[in-house]
C-alpha cells in the first residue's frame, strides 16, 4: 500500500508527496507532532498536519529569515527568536561570530527535543553557548522586554493553535517596544496566493504598518508551502531593507549560503503587482 502525505491549500486543492514511512508521532499539550521520511524531500516534520520543515528545502526559509536583516544591520549583537523549534533559524544565526546572545523562546519543548532526535540537520546549533533556551509563551516573554534587542525573528506557524497570538496588534506592539532604536522585526507573513492565506497576510500587514515606521515585505519560493510563494515581513524603527542594505559589509563575513545572496536581497523586495495591490488594501 502506498503512503502519501497530503496537505490542503483549499477545499479543492492539495499538495501531496509520497512517503516511505511515518517515523514518529506524539500529541503534546499544545499540538500534534509527526515525523516522516519521504522520497523527494527527505525527512520532514508536521505540526497539526501542516508541513513545517523538511531536509530538502529548509535552507530557503532559514536563509531568508536570518540573512536579510543581518545584511541591513551587520552589527546586530542581541537577537530574540520566537518559535523555530526545529533549530534552523538558530543554526544560521550562530554562523555569525559577532552575535553575542540569542534568546530562544519556544512554547513546546517537545518540538525541540524531537527535532534534536529526528532532524539533526536543523537542530545542530542548539547547544551553542550564546543560545539561551526559554520554554515559555513568547507572547508573555516579550511583554517584559523594553529597548533590548537588535533583531526579533518571529519564526511562527500559521495563525492557528499556538501560533495564533503571534499575529495580534498587541504582540507586534510588544515587539516594537522590545527593539532598540535600530531594531528590526522579521515575521512570517503568510502567502499572497490562496485567499485564506492572503487574508491573514493582509491582516498582519495592516497591524504592522500602523505600528512601525518602516514596514516592507519580501518574498521567497518554498516548494513545500502552499502555492510555493511565501512572504516575510520586514519592520523597523528606521532602517530600510533596500536603501540601508550593507552589501559589502555582509559579504565580508564570507558566509556560504545556498539561497540568499546580495542581488537576491534587492530583488526579493520587488513584489508582483497583485501582491502590491493586496498590501495596499491592507
JOCORVEN-V798381 format. One record per backbone hydrogen bond with DSSP energy under -0.5 kcal/mol. CO is the residue of the C=O (numbers start at 1). NH is the residue of the N-H. E is the energy in kcal/mol with one decimal. If there is no record, write none. Layout:
BEGIN
co = (CO & CO)
nh = (NH & NH)
e = (E & E)
END
This chain:
BEGIN
co = (2 & 3 & 4 & 5 & 7 & 10 & 13 & 13 & 15 & 17 & 18 & 19 & 21 & 21 & 24 & 26 & 26 & 31 & 31 & 32 & 33 & 34 & 35 & 35 & 36 & 37 & 37 & 41 & 41 & 42 & 43 & 44 & 45 & 45 & 46 & 47 & 50 & 53 & 54 & 57 & 57 & 58 & 59 & 60 & 61 & 62 & 63 & 66 & 67 & 68 & 68 & 69 & 69 & 71 & 73 & 77 & 77 & 77 & 78 & 78 & 79 & 80 & 80 & 81 & 81 & 82 & 84 & 87 & 88 & 89 & 90 & 92 & 93 & 95 & 96 & 101 & 102 & 102 & 103 & 103 & 104 & 104 & 105 & 107 & 108 & 108 & 109 & 110 & 111 & 112 & 113 & 114 & 115 & 119 & 119 & 120 & 123 & 125 & 128 & 130 & 130 & 131 & 132 & 134 & 134 & 137 & 138 & 139 & 140 & 141 & 142 & 149 & 150 & 151 & 152 & 152 & 153 & 153 & 154 & 154 & 155 & 158 & 160 & 161 & 163 & 164 & 165 & 168 & 169 & 170 & 171 & 172 & 173 & 174 & 175 & 176 & 177 & 178 & 178 & 180 & 183 & 184 & 185 & 186 & 187 & 190 & 194 & 194 & 195 & 196 & 197 & 198 & 199 & 200 & 201 & 202 & 203 & 204 & 205 & 206 & 208 & 208 & 214 & 216 & 218 & 220 & 220 & 221 & 222 & 225 & 228 & 228 & 230 & 231 & 232 & 233 & 233 & 234 & 235 & 236 & 236 & 240 & 242 & 245 & 246 & 247 & 248 & 250 & 251 & 255 & 261 & 262 & 263 & 264 & 265 & 266 & 267 & 268 & 269 & 272 & 272 & 273 & 274 & 275 & 276 & 277 & 278)
nh = (4 & 19 & 6 & 17 & 15 & 13 & 9 & 10 & 7 & 5 & 39 & 3 & 23 & 37 & 35 & 28 & 33 & 28 & 33 & 48 & 26 & 46 & 23 & 24 & 44 & 20 & 21 & 55 & 56 & 38 & 55 & 36 & 52 & 53 & 34 & 50 & 47 & 45 & 58 & 60 & 61 & 62 & 63 & 64 & 65 & 66 & 67 & 70 & 71 & 71 & 72 & 72 & 73 & 246 & 76 & 79 & 100 & 101 & 150 & 151 & 103 & 82 & 153 & 83 & 105 & 155 & 87 & 91 & 92 & 93 & 94 & 95 & 96 & 97 & 99 & 79 & 104 & 132 & 81 & 105 & 106 & 134 & 83 & 109 & 111 & 112 & 113 & 114 & 115 & 116 & 117 & 118 & 119 & 122 & 123 & 124 & 126 & 128 & 131 & 102 & 132 & 133 & 104 & 106 & 136 & 141 & 142 & 143 & 144 & 144 & 145 & 180 & 184 & 80 & 154 & 186 & 82 & 155 & 156 & 188 & 84 & 160 & 163 & 164 & 166 & 167 & 168 & 172 & 173 & 174 & 175 & 176 & 177 & 178 & 179 & 179 & 147 & 148 & 149 & 183 & 237 & 152 & 235 & 154 & 233 & 231 & 197 & 198 & 199 & 200 & 201 & 202 & 203 & 204 & 205 & 206 & 207 & 208 & 209 & 210 & 211 & 212 & 236 & 234 & 232 & 222 & 230 & 223 & 225 & 228 & 222 & 230 & 220 & 189 & 218 & 187 & 235 & 216 & 185 & 213 & 214 & 244 & 245 & 247 & 250 & 251 & 252 & 253 & 254 & 257 & 265 & 266 & 267 & 268 & 269 & 269 & 270 & 219 & 271 & 275 & 276 & 277 & 278 & 279 & 280 & 281 & 282)
e = (-0.5 & -3.4 & -0.5 & -2.3 & -2.9 & -0.9 & -2.6 & -1.9 & -2.7 & -2.8 & -1.4 & -0.5 & -0.6 & -2.5 & -2.9 & -0.7 & -3.2 & -3.0 & -0.6 & -2.9 & -2.6 & -2.6 & -2.2 & -1.5 & -2.3 & -2.8 & -1.4 & -0.6 & -1.4 & -1.8 & -2.0 & -2.8 & -2.3 & -1.2 & -1.9 & -1.7 & -2.1 & -2.2 & -1.3 & -1.5 & -0.8 & -2.2 & -2.2 & -1.9 & -2.0 & -1.2 & -2.3 & -1.4 & -1.4 & -0.6 & -0.6 & -0.8 & -2.4 & -3.3 & -1.6 & -0.5 & -1.7 & -2.0 & -2.2 & -1.4 & -3.0 & -0.5 & -2.9 & -0.6 & -3.1 & -1.9 & -1.9 & -2.6 & -1.9 & -2.1 & -2.4 & -0.9 & -1.9 & -0.8 & -1.2 & -2.4 & -0.8 & -3.0 & -3.1 & -0.5 & -0.5 & -2.2 & -3.2 & -0.7 & -1.3 & -0.8 & -2.4 & -2.6 & -2.3 & -2.3 & -1.1 & -3.0 & -2.2 & -1.1 & -1.9 & -0.5 & -1.2 & -1.7 & -2.0 & -2.8 & -0.6 & -0.6 & -2.8 & -2.1 & -1.4 & -2.4 & -2.1 & -0.7 & -0.6 & -0.9 & -1.6 & -2.6 & -1.8 & -2.4 & -0.6 & -2.6 & -2.7 & -1.1 & -1.4 & -1.4 & -1.5 & -3.0 & -1.5 & -1.7 & -1.4 & -1.3 & -0.9 & -2.2 & -2.3 & -2.1 & -2.1 & -2.2 & -2.2 & -1.7 & -1.0 & -0.7 & -3.4 & -2.1 & -2.7 & -2.2 & -1.1 & -2.5 & -2.7 & -3.1 & -2.7 & -1.9 & -0.8 & -2.7 & -2.3 & -0.9 & -2.2 & -2.5 & -1.9 & -2.4 & -2.3 & -2.4 & -1.6 & -2.4 & -2.6 & -0.8 & -1.5 & -2.8 & -2.0 & -3.0 & -2.7 & -0.6 & -2.4 & -0.6 & -1.8 & -1.9 & -1.7 & -0.6 & -2.3 & -2.0 & -2.5 & -1.6 & -0.5 & -3.2 & -3.5 & -0.6 & -2.2 & -1.8 & -1.0 & -1.1 & -2.5 & -2.6 & -1.5 & -1.8 & -1.3 & -0.7 & -2.0 & -1.3 & -2.1 & -2.8 & -0.5 & -0.9 & -1.8 & -1.9 & -1.2 & -0.7 & -2.3 & -2.5 & -1.4 & -2.5 & -2.2 & -1.3 & -0.8)
END
